[in-house]
Amino acid sequence: MTGTSFIGLLPFQWIALLTAVLTLLLLADALAGHYRSGFTFRVQYAPFISGGLLIVAAGAAAIAPTTGWINRALRGAGWVAVASGLIGFAFHHYFGIAKKPGGYKWLLHYLMYGAPQLAPLALALTGVLAIIAARGLAGDASIGGLSVRGLLLILVAIALTGAIMQTAILHYRGAFNNPAMYAPLSAPVLTVITTTWIALAPNNVMLVALKILLWLTFLIGFIGLGMHLRGFGRQMAGLYILQFNLLEGPPAWAPALFAAFAGVGLVTVYLL
């Protein structure tokens, strides 16, 4: 299942490369959050170990896609990332909500001001993406009776749904003080619906709509990244106290996740 080459890379090489980029973005925001909490628990180092392994394995697979031991390493790193993400999700939920004063009675407060509940699941999803990429590089056209193309589209829909939910709660915390903060609730939502539709009942009309929506989602993520980074300069003292504003400001690289997952979708619909 090689597909059509594009700038010298085959589809699953692109997906492996995007896996490495996604993981790097996730770890950058995780570092800010875990550093801000002072790495209270040693388990807070876990995503950097599992994520680091995944970045190395995915990058190597993008460079040498036909090397057997690299493919096996990518699968192994993917499963480690899945386990790490699921454990992190349980950890965030228990220590970020259940064990906090007031617990679920203060659910909205802890969702807005506590540890981001869905962030660890993003690492688990990149692990799944790595496993699918490894299977694709090995020549598998289907996994568990489902086409690799369909699985990738479903994964993109799930990932964007999580990103939309996490963004919605954080932008709500910010009172949507800028109209652009509604953007992640526009095209990305339609992208989720259309991607699911195409995965379950493909047709040409919806495929054209999906391509347009994926490009819009990519653009929203790219512009959002610029707005978040610009936000540091607009904080009190701006870049002169970069570390403080980086830790206390909006998650710097979070909008890029929209662009990266949209990129996975674009590779899927154009090249597979």
N, C-alpha and C positions, 0 to 999 in steps of 0.2 A: 504494500500500500504506500507507494511513493509519491503519487500525485505529480503536479507540475512544479518544476524548480522555479525559484524566484530569487534573483540576485545571488545565485550559486547555492542557496540553501533549500532543502526540501521541507515540506510542511511540518513534520515532526521535529526537525531541527529547530525551526522557528518556535515551536511550542516548548521545546526544552529550554531554549534561550529565554522565552517569556517566563517560564517557571523560575529561572534563576533571577530575573529582574523582579518579579513579583515577590519572591522570598526576601530579596534584599530590601525592598520597600517596606515590607512588613517588619523586618528586623530593625530597621531604622526607627520606626515609630515605637516598637516594643522597647528599644533601648532607652528612649526618652521617658517612657512611662515607668519602666522598672528602675531606672536610675533615679527618677523623681521620688520613688518610694524607698530608695536606699537599698534595694535588693534585700529586703527584709528576710525573705526565704531563699534558701539556696536553689530551690526548684525554679526560681525565676531566671536562672542561667540556662535552663533546659532548651528554650526555643532557639537560643543562639548556637547551641551545639548541634541540634537537629537541623536547624535552618542553614547553618554553615555547611554541614555535610551535603544538604540538598543543593545549595548553590554550586558547590564544587562538582558534584555529580552531574547536575543539569548542564553546567557549562562544558564539562568534558564530553557529554553526550552530543551537544550541539557541534562540537569540534570534530569528534570522532564517532559518528553515529553507528558505524558498523562493527565497532569493537565490542566483543561479547562481554568481557568482564566489566566494562564501563556500563553497559546496559543493565547488567545484574546489580551493579552498585547503585544505579539510578532507581531501580525498583526498591532496593533495600532502603535507600535514603527516603524514598517516598513513603514507605510504610512507617519508618521512624517518625517522619514529620506528621503523619496522620495520628499516630499514637500521642505524640507530643502536643498536638493541637487539641485533641479530645481531653487529655489530662488538664491542659491549660484552661479549657472551657469550664471543666468541673471546678478547678481551683478558683477561677475568677468568680464563678457563681457562688461557691460556698463562702469564700472569704470576702467577696465583694458585695454580697447581698445577705445570704442566709445567716452568717455569723455577725453581721453588723448590728449595732443597736437599733431596735425597731424592726429589723429584718424586712419581711415582705410588706409590712405596713408602710414602709418608706421606699417602696419599690421604685417609684418614679424618680425620687431624689438620687438613689444609688445608681440607677440607669444613666442619669445625666452626669453625676459627679464622681461616680466610682470607677472601678476598672472597666474598660470597654468589654462588654460581655461577649460580643461576637468576634472580637479580634483573634482569639486563639483558633477559632474555627476556620479563619482565612488561611492559617498555616496548614491545617488539616486538608483544606481544599487544594492548596498548591501541592501537597503530597499526593493527592489523588491525581492531579494533573500530571505529575511526574511519572506516576505508574502508567497512565494512559499513553504518555509520550514514549515510554520505554517499550510498551507493547506495540505501539505503532512503528517504532524504529525497527522492531524485530520482525515486522511484516504482518502482524495480526490485523485483519480487517474487522474483527468483532471480538467483544469481550463479554462472556456470559450470555451469549446469544443476541447481544445488542451491538449495533454497528458502532465503531469507534467515533464516527462523525456524530451520530446521535448522542452518544455519551458526552462528548465534548460540549455539544449545545446545551444539554441538560446541566452540565457542570457550570457553564457560563451563566445560565439562568439562576441557579442556586447561589452562585457567588455574587451576582449583581443584586439579588434579593437581600442577601445579608448586608451588603455594602449600603444599599438604600435604607434599610432599617436602622443601621448604626448611624448613618449620616442624619437621618430624620430626627433621631433623639438628640443628637449633639447640636444640630441646627435649631431645634426647638429650644434647647438650653440657651442658645444665643439669640433667641427671640426673633429669628429670621430678620435680623436688623438690616440686611442687604437683600434686595429682591433676587439677586443671583443665587442666594442660598436655597431657593426653591428649585433650581435647575436639576439637581439630582433626583427630584421627584417627578420629572417630566419624561424626557426621552428614555432614560434608563428603565423606568417602569414599563413603558411600552415595549422596550427591548426584551424585557423578561417575558412578557406575554407572547410576543411574536416568536422568540427563540423557542419557548416551550411548544408553541403551535407547530413550528417547522420540525422540531424533534419528533413530535408524535404523528403529525399528518402533513408532510411536506407538499408544497405546491409552489408554482413559479411566482404567482402574484405576491404571496407572503414572503417569498425569498427576496424579492426586490425590496419590499418594505423593510425586511430585516437588515439588509445591507445598508440602507439609508440610516436606520436607527442605530446600528452599530457604529457607524461613522460619527453620528451625533453624540453618542455616548462617549466615544473616544475623545471628541472635541470638548465635551463638558468636563471630563476628567483632566484633560490637559490645561484648560483654562482655570479650573478649580485649583490645580496645583500651583499655578502662577499666583492666584489670589491668596492662597494660604501662605505662600512664601512672601508675598508682598505685605501680608498682614504683620509679619515680624518687624518690618521697617516702620509700620504705622503705630506699633506699641510704644509706650513710654520709654524713651531713651533708645528705641529701635535696635539697630545692630550693635550699638555700643555695649549693650548687655545681652548679646545674642543667646548665651546659654540659658539665661533666665527666661527670656521670651520664647525660646525653643521648647523649654520644659513646660511653661505655663500657657502658651498660646495654643492655637488649633493644631491638631496632628499634622505635621508638616507634609508628609508624603501620602496621606490617606486618599486625596482625590485621584492620585495617579493610579490607584487600584482600579478605578472605573476604566481608565484608558487601557490598562494592561489586560484586564479581563475582556474588554471589548476587542482588544488586539487578538486574543485567543479566538474569539468568535469570528473575526474577519479572516484569520488564517483558515479556520474551519470552513467557512462558506465559499471562500475564493479558491483555495488550493486543494481541499480534500474532495 
